[in-house]
Amino acid sequence: MSENYVYITTPIYYPNDKPHLGHAYTTVLADITARWFSLLGYNVFFLTGTDEHGLKLQREAEKRGMQPKAFVDMMSEVFKDYWRKLNIGYSRFIRTTDPDHEELVKRVVEELWKKGFVYKGIYRGWYCSGCEKFYSEKEYVVVDGKPYCPIHQRPLEYIEEETYFLKLSQFKDYMLKVLREGNHVFPKNYADEVASKIELEGLQDLSIARPKERVSWGIELPFDKRFTIYVWIDALLNYLTGIGYGADMERFEKFWRGSIQFIGKDILWFHTAVWFTLLAMLGIPPPRKLVVHGYLTVRGQKMGKSLGNVVSIDDMLARYGSADAVRFIIARIANFEKDSDISWDIYDSIYSGDLVNNYGNLVRRVTALALKIFNGEVEKDVDESHASVVRQLVQKAIESYNEVRINDATKIAMDIAHETNAYLNREAPWAKESPVKTVYTALESVRLVTLLLHPVMPTTTKQILDALGVEIEKGLNQFNFGYIEKYRVKEAPIPFKKLPKQETQAQ
């Protein structure tokens, strides 16, 4: 990472309703990554927020008999409340109605106009207000002879209107080079998918303005007051506002070089073809890494508010008892290559198997042994046979985190816990006269598992490390086996309660 600066972003979310598990999925993965690099000692800036302009929110506010600004003021607080519940440690919660953002959007669009990248024209096409997107013939689906949105599964609106276009087509070769030769999109198959679409259909110019008579709720086009700026241009530019583009360019450049952006695959096109081109027009390279994950699905269908198949964050918190447990489940199911079907059976199995029976059981066993046999004070004495196994696994987990393979990192942490439980069973320290080596080695293993899980479960892991008498530090040195000279264990916690017997919720 360049100069130890890391910039983590989530998409900014439409606040037309409260966030659900799909929003939490992206946001928790980004938060885990931010916390990981912070643990290593990086200077981390983590941006999330709400996308507050456009036709969808204008209509939602009208439906509720509210002014759009009053509605988004209310809903942005709802999002902040849920991120507090999930212990999301963002550096800034950006709103596209923030004055500094609105000023930046106007300034950037004016610059693009002056550079000749924007021109006036007429747009004719099928529009989905839910996606805030026009769909081409190859993109929409036909239901009963009518064009339908493939995401929201509802009829598209035919629109013909005066607009302004952004000259994306000039950047076709640039985009193909970035996607085919660059390493900016992870996993790489998503870059190939966009490149194939561009090769097949070309890179079409994008309508970036909406007549005020249709979409009044938006940022005014600086060179033609009859229009508002297309919500996607407004939204994408939040990533520049967040780290001071145009206001503090030295700071912006430091963070941008270490940018890691998290998105769901449904907004891949906007975050590659449109976003990378927009950046190129401004002389800015693509983000260092665009991390794309699959959908959370219910019976194979993408979860979404408009489809009415959402799983609520409240239900997850109630079922598993803490934000940390929910965060851990999200980390374990994280899948960048394919979709993940929502299953309470799978989530219960992860909670009971990984947290209660494996990791939680290990924490309780080892701390109880240290207290019972040594009154909590255990001097350094390493059993190299087990330590060598743990060292290899810790190194793999570190590499996985650095590559944003969060699922792999948490699985490896569970492997260390499993190996350590097996080690205790083999060594049976409770049957030995003075098993210092075994107990110290097990304590170090617990500490390293806990440290690896700290970005995922910050509250629980802090409590466990406090029980071990260990401080969390910054940097990689603390991941060395044998780092602690003497343990002073204070208590033997039971970090996770067993799930009560309950009906599996039908999904």
Buried (B, 14 or more C-beta within 10 A) or exposed (E): BEEEBBBBBBBBBBBBEBBBBBBBBBBBBBBBBBBBBBBBEBBBBBBBBBBBBBBBBBBBBEEEEBEBEEBBBEBBEBBBEBBEBBBBBBBBBBBBBBEEBBBBBBBBBBBBBEEEBBEEEEBEBBBBBBBBBBBEEEBBEEEEEEBBBBBBBBBBBEBEBBBBBBBBEBBBEEBBEBBBEBEBBBBEEBBEBBBEBBEEEEBBBBBBBBBBEEBEBBBBBBBEEEBBBBBBBBBBBBBBBBBBBBEEEEBBBBBBBBBBBBBBBBBBBBBBBBBBBBBBBBEBBBBBBBBBBBBBBBEEEBBBBBBEBBBBBEBBBEBBBBBBBBBBBBBBBBBBEEBBBBBBEBBBEBBBEBBBBBBBBBBBBBBBBBBEBBEBEBEBEBBEEBBEBBBEBBEBBBEBBBEBBBBBBBBBBBBBBBBBBEBBEEBEBBEEEEBBBBBBBBBBBBBBBBBBBBBBBBEBBBBBBBBBBBEBEEEEEBBEBBBBEEBBBBBBBEBBBEBEEEEEEEB
